[in-house]
Amino acid sequence: MQIHGKIIKKYKDCSIKKLERFNKALPILHRYFNDDIGRAECLTLMGYSTNNHTTMPYMIREYRKQFKVAKDYRNTVDIQAAQPQRRETYNINRQAKTLDSI
């Protein structure tokens, strides 16, 4: 397809409407909101890359609206996975500050 002299590629996924994708993802989102799986596994099961930062917020927003989930909900699987990384970063920064003061 060509628009204004530029070639525009048409991707297969663009033909699927957002609502259809949301309805197909509902069983996976139920597992996510019941703390069975984390964000990365949720995206993988839906067929998206774990680096996808556009689809997941849309799906979560729609799920919260449809099932009246509080905005302050946090997935405990994701929180537990992040804790060791945060502790490790904190320890590295703390050691660096200690070495700088010596």
N, C-alpha and C positions, 0 to 999 in steps of 0.2 A: 504494500500500500504506500502511496506517495502523497504527502500533504505539503504544500508550499515548497515543492522541490526537494523535500527531505524524505528519506525512506524511513517508514515507521514499521517496525516488526510487530506482528500480531502473535501473542503467545496463547497457547492452548488454555492456560489457567484463567485468562481474562474472561472467557466466556461463562465461567461459573459465577453465579451471583453470590454475594456475600451471605445472604440469608440461607442459601442452600448449603454453603460451606459450614455455617454455624449449626444448622440442623444435623449435619453429618458428624460434627465434632461434639455434640452434646454428651454422648456416653463417656468420652474422654475427659470433657470438662467436669462432669460429675465426679470422676475419679480424682481430678486435680483439686476440686473444692472439698472433697472428703479426705484430703491429705494422704491419698494412696500413692500418688506420684508427684514429682516436682515439675517445674517449668520445662526443663530440658526434655524430659521424657514425654511430657504432654505434647510439645511441638513435634518431636520425632514421631509419635503415634499419629499425629494429624498429617504427617507427610511434609512438614516444613523443616527448614534448617534451624539449628539451635541459635543461629545468629540473626534470625528473623525478628525484627523489632517493630514491625507494623501490624502483623496479624494478631498476635497474642493480646495486645491491649484492646483491640476491637472485640475479640471473642470474650474476654473477661468482662468488658463493659456491658455487652449484650447479656451475658449470663447473669451478672449482678442485677441488671434491670428486670430480667424475666423472672428470676427466682428470689428477688429482694434480699440479696446478700449485702451486708454492711460494707461500706467503702474501706473501713480500716481492717478488713480481713487480710490475714497473711498466711500463706501456705507454710506449714511447719516443716515440711520436707526441705523446702528451699532455705528456710531459716537455719535449720540444723546443718545443711551442707555449707552454708556461708560462715558459720561460726568458726570452724578450724582455720579457714583462710584469714578471717579477721584477727584471730588470736595470733597467728603466725606473723601477720603484718605488724601487729602491735608489738610483738616481741622483737622483731627486726628493727623497728623504729626506736624502741627503748634501748636496745644494745647500741645502736648508732649514736644516740644522744649520750649514753654513758661513755663511749669511746671518745666523743668530741670533748667531753668535760675533763678528760684525763690529760 
